[in-house]
Amino acid sequence: MEGQKLQCLSVANKVKIIEDLEKSTLSKSNFAKSIGIPASTLSTILANKNNILERFKSGDSSRKRKRGAEFEDVEEATVKWFKQCRNKKVTISGPILQKKSRKIRTHGILSK
């Protein structure tokens, strides 16, 4: 038995699926088959319908996944530090940014 290839749908695609399902006369499982997704994926989309529609209305429709920062306060402090460095025309590489982020997280303060 060959497994299905995983596909990640954008928010815009999920909204189209929601709209098409509302217009369709097919059962949910038959509708899912007709568009080539597993019924469980359709169920997940419908369970998250409000969140999906909200993200679509806010203009966040091209992303496939919404990822948030694990430590939002550290993220904000790191971004602030990065912008300060950029304004001073200081070149910051990825590893330097990661090191600074770890330092902010462990010390809990924004240091120079």
Phi and psi in radians as a Rosetta constraint file:
Dihedral C 1 N 2 CA 2 C 2 CIRCULARHARMONIC -1.602 0.35
Dihedral N 2 CA 2 C 2 N 3 CIRCULARHARMONIC 2.294 0.35
Dihedral C 2 N 3 CA 3 C 3 CIRCULARHARMONIC -1.361 0.35
Dihedral N 3 CA 3 C 3 N 4 CIRCULARHARMONIC 2.741 0.35
Dihedral C 3 N 4 CA 4 C 4 CIRCULARHARMONIC -1.334 0.35
Dihedral N 4 CA 4 C 4 N 5 CIRCULARHARMONIC 2.528 0.35
Dihedral C 4 N 5 CA 5 C 5 CIRCULARHARMONIC -1.319 0.35
Dihedral N 5 CA 5 C 5 N 6 CIRCULARHARMONIC 2.305 0.35
Dihedral C 5 N 6 CA 6 C 6 CIRCULARHARMONIC -1.230 0.35
Dihedral N 6 CA 6 C 6 N 7 CIRCULARHARMONIC 2.415 0.35
Dihedral C 6 N 7 CA 7 C 7 CIRCULARHARMONIC -2.325 0.35
Dihedral N 7 CA 7 C 7 N 8 CIRCULARHARMONIC 2.472 0.35
Dihedral C 7 N 8 CA 8 C 8 CIRCULARHARMONIC -1.885 0.35
Dihedral N 8 CA 8 C 8 N 9 CIRCULARHARMONIC 2.064 0.35
Dihedral C 8 N 9 CA 9 C 9 CIRCULARHARMONIC -1.605 0.35
Dihedral N 9 CA 9 C 9 N 10 CIRCULARHARMONIC 2.433 0.35
Dihedral C 9 N 10 CA 10 C 10 CIRCULARHARMONIC -1.291 0.35
Dihedral N 10 CA 10 C 10 N 11 CIRCULARHARMONIC 2.905 0.35
Dihedral C 10 N 11 CA 11 C 11 CIRCULARHARMONIC -1.069 0.35
Dihedral N 11 CA 11 C 11 N 12 CIRCULARHARMONIC -0.706 0.35
Dihedral C 11 N 12 CA 12 C 12 CIRCULARHARMONIC -1.075 0.35
Dihedral N 12 CA 12 C 12 N 13 CIRCULARHARMONIC -0.711 0.35
Dihedral C 12 N 13 CA 13 C 13 CIRCULARHARMONIC -1.138 0.35
Dihedral N 13 CA 13 C 13 N 14 CIRCULARHARMONIC -0.683 0.35
Dihedral C 13 N 14 CA 14 C 14 CIRCULARHARMONIC -1.149 0.35
Dihedral N 14 CA 14 C 14 N 15 CIRCULARHARMONIC -0.674 0.35
Dihedral C 14 N 15 CA 15 C 15 CIRCULARHARMONIC -1.125 0.35
Dihedral N 15 CA 15 C 15 N 16 CIRCULARHARMONIC -0.724 0.35
Dihedral C 15 N 16 CA 16 C 16 CIRCULARHARMONIC -1.090 0.35
Dihedral N 16 CA 16 C 16 N 17 CIRCULARHARMONIC -0.704 0.35
Dihedral C 16 N 17 CA 17 C 17 CIRCULARHARMONIC -1.090 0.35
Dihedral N 17 CA 17 C 17 N 18 CIRCULARHARMONIC -0.775 0.35
Dihedral C 17 N 18 CA 18 C 18 CIRCULARHARMONIC -1.055 0.35
Dihedral N 18 CA 18 C 18 N 19 CIRCULARHARMONIC -0.814 0.35
Dihedral C 18 N 19 CA 19 C 19 CIRCULARHARMONIC -1.122 0.35
Dihedral N 19 CA 19 C 19 N 20 CIRCULARHARMONIC -0.758 0.35
Dihedral C 19 N 20 CA 20 C 20 CIRCULARHARMONIC -1.138 0.35
Dihedral N 20 CA 20 C 20 N 21 CIRCULARHARMONIC -0.663 0.35
Dihedral C 20 N 21 CA 21 C 21 CIRCULARHARMONIC -1.136 0.35
Dihedral N 21 CA 21 C 21 N 22 CIRCULARHARMONIC -0.689 0.35
Dihedral C 21 N 22 CA 22 C 22 CIRCULARHARMONIC -1.117 0.35
Dihedral N 22 CA 22 C 22 N 23 CIRCULARHARMONIC -0.515 0.35
Dihedral C 22 N 23 CA 23 C 23 CIRCULARHARMONIC -1.504 0.35
Dihedral N 23 CA 23 C 23 N 24 CIRCULARHARMONIC -0.329 0.35
Dihedral C 23 N 24 CA 24 C 24 CIRCULARHARMONIC -1.389 0.35
Dihedral N 24 CA 24 C 24 N 25 CIRCULARHARMONIC 2.653 0.35
Dihedral C 24 N 25 CA 25 C 25 CIRCULARHARMONIC -1.776 0.35
Dihedral N 25 CA 25 C 25 N 26 CIRCULARHARMONIC -0.039 0.35
Dihedral C 25 N 26 CA 26 C 26 CIRCULARHARMONIC -1.308 0.35
Dihedral N 26 CA 26 C 26 N 27 CIRCULARHARMONIC 2.748 0.35
Dihedral C 26 N 27 CA 27 C 27 CIRCULARHARMONIC -1.218 0.35
Dihedral N 27 CA 27 C 27 N 28 CIRCULARHARMONIC 2.858 0.35
Dihedral C 27 N 28 CA 28 C 28 CIRCULARHARMONIC -1.058 0.35
Dihedral N 28 CA 28 C 28 N 29 CIRCULARHARMONIC -0.746 0.35
Dihedral C 28 N 29 CA 29 C 29 CIRCULARHARMONIC -1.181 0.35
Dihedral N 29 CA 29 C 29 N 30 CIRCULARHARMONIC -0.704 0.35
Dihedral C 29 N 30 CA 30 C 30 CIRCULARHARMONIC -1.193 0.35
Dihedral N 30 CA 30 C 30 N 31 CIRCULARHARMONIC -0.644 0.35
Dihedral C 30 N 31 CA 31 C 31 CIRCULARHARMONIC -1.097 0.35
Dihedral N 31 CA 31 C 31 N 32 CIRCULARHARMONIC -0.789 0.35
Dihedral C 31 N 32 CA 32 C 32 CIRCULARHARMONIC -1.031 0.35
Dihedral N 32 CA 32 C 32 N 33 CIRCULARHARMONIC -0.772 0.35
Dihedral C 32 N 33 CA 33 C 33 CIRCULARHARMONIC -1.081 0.35
Dihedral N 33 CA 33 C 33 N 34 CIRCULARHARMONIC -0.702 0.35
Dihedral C 33 N 34 CA 34 C 34 CIRCULARHARMONIC -1.162 0.35
Dihedral N 34 CA 34 C 34 N 35 CIRCULARHARMONIC -0.478 0.35
Dihedral C 34 N 35 CA 35 C 35 CIRCULARHARMONIC -1.776 0.35
Dihedral N 35 CA 35 C 35 N 36 CIRCULARHARMONIC 0.019 0.35
Dihedral C 35 N 36 CA 36 C 36 CIRCULARHARMONIC 1.404 0.35
Dihedral N 36 CA 36 C 36 N 37 CIRCULARHARMONIC 0.537 0.35
Dihedral C 36 N 37 CA 37 C 37 CIRCULARHARMONIC -2.172 0.35
Dihedral N 37 CA 37 C 37 N 38 CIRCULARHARMONIC 2.691 0.35
Dihedral C 37 N 38 CA 38 C 38 CIRCULARHARMONIC -1.153 0.35
Dihedral N 38 CA 38 C 38 N 39 CIRCULARHARMONIC 2.628 0.35
Dihedral C 38 N 39 CA 39 C 39 CIRCULARHARMONIC -1.054 0.35
Dihedral N 39 CA 39 C 39 N 40 CIRCULARHARMONIC -0.578 0.35
Dihedral C 39 N 40 CA 40 C 40 CIRCULARHARMONIC -1.157 0.35
Dihedral N 40 CA 40 C 40 N 41 CIRCULARHARMONIC -0.595 0.35
Dihedral C 40 N 41 CA 41 C 41 CIRCULARHARMONIC -1.159 0.35
Dihedral N 41 CA 41 C 41 N 42 CIRCULARHARMONIC -0.742 0.35
Dihedral C 41 N 42 CA 42 C 42 CIRCULARHARMONIC -1.075 0.35
Dihedral N 42 CA 42 C 42 N 43 CIRCULARHARMONIC -0.721 0.35
Dihedral C 42 N 43 CA 43 C 43 CIRCULARHARMONIC -1.100 0.35
Dihedral N 43 CA 43 C 43 N 44 CIRCULARHARMONIC -0.698 0.35
Dihedral C 43 N 44 CA 44 C 44 CIRCULARHARMONIC -1.136 0.35
Dihedral N 44 CA 44 C 44 N 45 CIRCULARHARMONIC -0.743 0.35
Dihedral C 44 N 45 CA 45 C 45 CIRCULARHARMONIC -1.043 0.35
Dihedral N 45 CA 45 C 45 N 46 CIRCULARHARMONIC -0.790 0.35
Dihedral C 45 N 46 CA 46 C 46 CIRCULARHARMONIC -1.192 0.35
Dihedral N 46 CA 46 C 46 N 47 CIRCULARHARMONIC -0.614 0.35
Dihedral C 46 N 47 CA 47 C 47 CIRCULARHARMONIC -1.159 0.35
Dihedral N 47 CA 47 C 47 N 48 CIRCULARHARMONIC -0.535 0.35
Dihedral C 47 N 48 CA 48 C 48 CIRCULARHARMONIC -1.797 0.35
Dihedral N 48 CA 48 C 48 N 49 CIRCULARHARMONIC 0.353 0.35
Dihedral C 48 N 49 CA 49 C 49 CIRCULARHARMONIC -0.931 0.35
Dihedral N 49 CA 49 C 49 N 50 CIRCULARHARMONIC -0.868 0.35
Dihedral C 49 N 50 CA 50 C 50 CIRCULARHARMONIC -1.076 0.35
Dihedral N 50 CA 50 C 50 N 51 CIRCULARHARMONIC -0.764 0.35
Dihedral C 50 N 51 CA 51 C 51 CIRCULARHARMONIC -1.120 0.35
Dihedral N 51 CA 51 C 51 N 52 CIRCULARHARMONIC -0.731 0.35
Dihedral C 51 N 52 CA 52 C 52 CIRCULARHARMONIC -1.102 0.35
Dihedral N 52 CA 52 C 52 N 53 CIRCULARHARMONIC -0.808 0.35
Dihedral C 52 N 53 CA 53 C 53 CIRCULARHARMONIC -1.145 0.35
Dihedral N 53 CA 53 C 53 N 54 CIRCULARHARMONIC -0.645 0.35
Dihedral C 53 N 54 CA 54 C 54 CIRCULARHARMONIC -1.127 0.35
Dihedral N 54 CA 54 C 54 N 55 CIRCULARHARMONIC -0.788 0.35
Dihedral C 54 N 55 CA 55 C 55 CIRCULARHARMONIC -1.114 0.35
Dihedral N 55 CA 55 C 55 N 56 CIRCULARHARMONIC -0.642 0.35
Dihedral C 55 N 56 CA 56 C 56 CIRCULARHARMONIC -1.149 0.35
Dihedral N 56 CA 56 C 56 N 57 CIRCULARHARMONIC -0.751 0.35
Dihedral C 56 N 57 CA 57 C 57 CIRCULARHARMONIC -1.170 0.35
Dihedral N 57 CA 57 C 57 N 58 CIRCULARHARMONIC -0.511 0.35
Dihedral C 57 N 58 CA 58 C 58 CIRCULARHARMONIC -1.407 0.35
Dihedral N 58 CA 58 C 58 N 59 CIRCULARHARMONIC -0.019 0.35
Dihedral C 58 N 59 CA 59 C 59 CIRCULARHARMONIC 1.568 0.35
Dihedral N 59 CA 59 C 59 N 60 CIRCULARHARMONIC 0.159 0.35
Dihedral C 59 N 60 CA 60 C 60 CIRCULARHARMONIC -1.695 0.35
Dihedral N 60 CA 60 C 60 N 61 CIRCULARHARMONIC 0.975 0.35
Dihedral C 60 N 61 CA 61 C 61 CIRCULARHARMONIC -1.742 0.35
Dihedral N 61 CA 61 C 61 N 62 CIRCULARHARMONIC -0.245 0.35
Dihedral C 61 N 62 CA 62 C 62 CIRCULARHARMONIC -1.550 0.35
Dihedral N 62 CA 62 C 62 N 63 CIRCULARHARMONIC -0.376 0.35
Dihedral C 62 N 63 CA 63 C 63 CIRCULARHARMONIC -1.212 0.35
Dihedral N 63 CA 63 C 63 N 64 CIRCULARHARMONIC 2.575 0.35
Dihedral C 63 N 64 CA 64 C 64 CIRCULARHARMONIC -1.661 0.35
Dihedral N 64 CA 64 C 64 N 65 CIRCULARHARMONIC -0.551 0.35
Dihedral C 64 N 65 CA 65 C 65 CIRCULARHARMONIC -2.328 0.35
Dihedral N 65 CA 65 C 65 N 66 CIRCULARHARMONIC 2.547 0.35
Dihedral C 65 N 66 CA 66 C 66 CIRCULARHARMONIC -1.773 0.35
Dihedral N 66 CA 66 C 66 N 67 CIRCULARHARMONIC 2.052 0.35
Dihedral C 66 N 67 CA 67 C 67 CIRCULARHARMONIC -2.040 0.35
Dihedral N 67 CA 67 C 67 N 68 CIRCULARHARMONIC 2.264 0.35
Dihedral C 67 N 68 CA 68 C 68 CIRCULARHARMONIC -1.888 0.35
Dihedral N 68 CA 68 C 68 N 69 CIRCULARHARMONIC 2.878 0.35
Dihedral C 68 N 69 CA 69 C 69 CIRCULARHARMONIC -1.253 0.35
Dihedral N 69 CA 69 C 69 N 70 CIRCULARHARMONIC 2.482 0.35
Dihedral C 69 N 70 CA 70 C 70 CIRCULARHARMONIC -1.204 0.35
Dihedral N 70 CA 70 C 70 N 71 CIRCULARHARMONIC -0.688 0.35
Dihedral C 70 N 71 CA 71 C 71 CIRCULARHARMONIC -2.164 0.35
Dihedral N 71 CA 71 C 71 N 72 CIRCULARHARMONIC 1.661 0.35
Dihedral C 71 N 72 CA 72 C 72 CIRCULARHARMONIC -1.105 0.35
Dihedral N 72 CA 72 C 72 N 73 CIRCULARHARMONIC -0.646 0.35
Dihedral C 72 N 73 CA 73 C 73 CIRCULARHARMONIC -1.154 0.35
Dihedral N 73 CA 73 C 73 N 74 CIRCULARHARMONIC -0.658 0.35
Dihedral C 73 N 74 CA 74 C 74 CIRCULARHARMONIC -1.179 0.35
Dihedral N 74 CA 74 C 74 N 75 CIRCULARHARMONIC -0.709 0.35
Dihedral C 74 N 75 CA 75 C 75 CIRCULARHARMONIC -1.041 0.35
Dihedral N 75 CA 75 C 75 N 76 CIRCULARHARMONIC -0.821 0.35
Dihedral C 75 N 76 CA 76 C 76 CIRCULARHARMONIC -1.092 0.35
Dihedral N 76 CA 76 C 76 N 77 CIRCULARHARMONIC -0.768 0.35
Dihedral C 76 N 77 CA 77 C 77 CIRCULARHARMONIC -1.140 0.35
Dihedral N 77 CA 77 C 77 N 78 CIRCULARHARMONIC -0.686 0.35
Dihedral C 77 N 78 CA 78 C 78 CIRCULARHARMONIC -1.156 0.35
Dihedral N 78 CA 78 C 78 N 79 CIRCULARHARMONIC -0.751 0.35
Dihedral C 78 N 79 CA 79 C 79 CIRCULARHARMONIC -1.104 0.35
Dihedral N 79 CA 79 C 79 N 80 CIRCULARHARMONIC -0.732 0.35
Dihedral C 79 N 80 CA 80 C 80 CIRCULARHARMONIC -1.061 0.35
Dihedral N 80 CA 80 C 80 N 81 CIRCULARHARMONIC -0.815 0.35
Dihedral C 80 N 81 CA 81 C 81 CIRCULARHARMONIC -1.080 0.35
Dihedral N 81 CA 81 C 81 N 82 CIRCULARHARMONIC -0.758 0.35
Dihedral C 81 N 82 CA 82 C 82 CIRCULARHARMONIC -1.059 0.35
Dihedral N 82 CA 82 C 82 N 83 CIRCULARHARMONIC -0.773 0.35
Dihedral C 82 N 83 CA 83 C 83 CIRCULARHARMONIC -1.132 0.35
Dihedral N 83 CA 83 C 83 N 84 CIRCULARHARMONIC -0.661 0.35
Dihedral C 83 N 84 CA 84 C 84 CIRCULARHARMONIC -1.083 0.35
Dihedral N 84 CA 84 C 84 N 85 CIRCULARHARMONIC -0.757 0.35
Dihedral C 84 N 85 CA 85 C 85 CIRCULARHARMONIC -1.142 0.35
Dihedral N 85 CA 85 C 85 N 86 CIRCULARHARMONIC -0.734 0.35
Dihedral C 85 N 86 CA 86 C 86 CIRCULARHARMONIC -1.118 0.35
Dihedral N 86 CA 86 C 86 N 87 CIRCULARHARMONIC -0.692 0.35
Dihedral C 86 N 87 CA 87 C 87 CIRCULARHARMONIC -1.109 0.35
Dihedral N 87 CA 87 C 87 N 88 CIRCULARHARMONIC -0.493 0.35
Dihedral C 87 N 88 CA 88 C 88 CIRCULARHARMONIC -1.567 0.35
Dihedral N 88 CA 88 C 88 N 89 CIRCULARHARMONIC 0.117 0.35
Dihedral C 88 N 89 CA 89 C 89 CIRCULARHARMONIC 1.115 0.35
Dihedral N 89 CA 89 C 89 N 90 CIRCULARHARMONIC 0.561 0.35
Dihedral C 89 N 90 CA 90 C 90 CIRCULARHARMONIC -1.590 0.35
Dihedral N 90 CA 90 C 90 N 91 CIRCULARHARMONIC 2.263 0.35
Dihedral C 90 N 91 CA 91 C 91 CIRCULARHARMONIC -1.409 0.35
Dihedral N 91 CA 91 C 91 N 92 CIRCULARHARMONIC 2.226 0.35
Dihedral C 91 N 92 CA 92 C 92 CIRCULARHARMONIC -2.112 0.35
Dihedral N 92 CA 92 C 92 N 93 CIRCULARHARMONIC 2.139 0.35
Dihedral C 92 N 93 CA 93 C 93 CIRCULARHARMONIC -1.581 0.35
Dihedral N 93 CA 93 C 93 N 94 CIRCULARHARMONIC 2.940 0.35
Dihedral C 93 N 94 CA 94 C 94 CIRCULARHARMONIC -0.980 0.35
Dihedral N 94 CA 94 C 94 N 95 CIRCULARHARMONIC -0.864 0.35
Dihedral C 94 N 95 CA 95 C 95 CIRCULARHARMONIC -1.065 0.35
Dihedral N 95 CA 95 C 95 N 96 CIRCULARHARMONIC -0.635 0.35
Dihedral C 95 N 96 CA 96 C 96 CIRCULARHARMONIC -1.154 0.35
Dihedral N 96 CA 96 C 96 N 97 CIRCULARHARMONIC -0.730 0.35
Dihedral C 96 N 97 CA 97 C 97 CIRCULARHARMONIC -1.106 0.35
Dihedral N 97 CA 97 C 97 N 98 CIRCULARHARMONIC -0.724 0.35
Dihedral C 97 N 98 CA 98 C 98 CIRCULARHARMONIC -1.118 0.35
Dihedral N 98 CA 98 C 98 N 99 CIRCULARHARMONIC -0.737 0.35
Dihedral C 98 N 99 CA 99 C 99 CIRCULARHARMONIC -1.096 0.35
Dihedral N 99 CA 99 C 99 N 100 CIRCULARHARMONIC -0.767 0.35
Dihedral C 99 N 100 CA 100 C 100 CIRCULARHARMONIC -1.109 0.35
Dihedral N 100 CA 100 C 100 N 101 CIRCULARHARMONIC -0.711 0.35
Dihedral C 100 N 101 CA 101 C 101 CIRCULARHARMONIC -1.083 0.35
Dihedral N 101 CA 101 C 101 N 102 CIRCULARHARMONIC -0.754 0.35
Dihedral C 101 N 102 CA 102 C 102 CIRCULARHARMONIC -1.107 0.35
Dihedral N 102 CA 102 C 102 N 103 CIRCULARHARMONIC -0.687 0.35
Dihedral C 102 N 103 CA 103 C 103 CIRCULARHARMONIC -1.119 0.35
Dihedral N 103 CA 103 C 103 N 104 CIRCULARHARMONIC -0.758 0.35
Dihedral C 103 N 104 CA 104 C 104 CIRCULARHARMONIC -1.094 0.35
Dihedral N 104 CA 104 C 104 N 105 CIRCULARHARMONIC -0.733 0.35
Dihedral C 104 N 105 CA 105 C 105 CIRCULARHARMONIC -1.152 0.35
Dihedral N 105 CA 105 C 105 N 106 CIRCULARHARMONIC -0.722 0.35
Dihedral C 105 N 106 CA 106 C 106 CIRCULARHARMONIC -1.346 0.35
Dihedral N 106 CA 106 C 106 N 107 CIRCULARHARMONIC -0.601 0.35
Dihedral C 106 N 107 CA 107 C 107 CIRCULARHARMONIC -1.608 0.35
Dihedral N 107 CA 107 C 107 N 108 CIRCULARHARMONIC -0.376 0.35
Dihedral C 107 N 108 CA 108 C 108 CIRCULARHARMONIC 1.261 0.35
Dihedral N 108 CA 108 C 108 N 109 CIRCULARHARMONIC 0.240 0.35
Dihedral C 108 N 109 CA 109 C 109 CIRCULARHARMONIC -2.377 0.35
Dihedral N 109 CA 109 C 109 N 110 CIRCULARHARMONIC 2.792 0.35
Dihedral C 109 N 110 CA 110 C 110 CIRCULARHARMONIC -1.656 0.35
Dihedral N 110 CA 110 C 110 N 111 CIRCULARHARMONIC 1.893 0.35
Dihedral C 110 N 111 CA 111 C 111 CIRCULARHARMONIC -1.923 0.35
Dihedral N 111 CA 111 C 111 N 112 CIRCULARHARMONIC 2.788 0.35
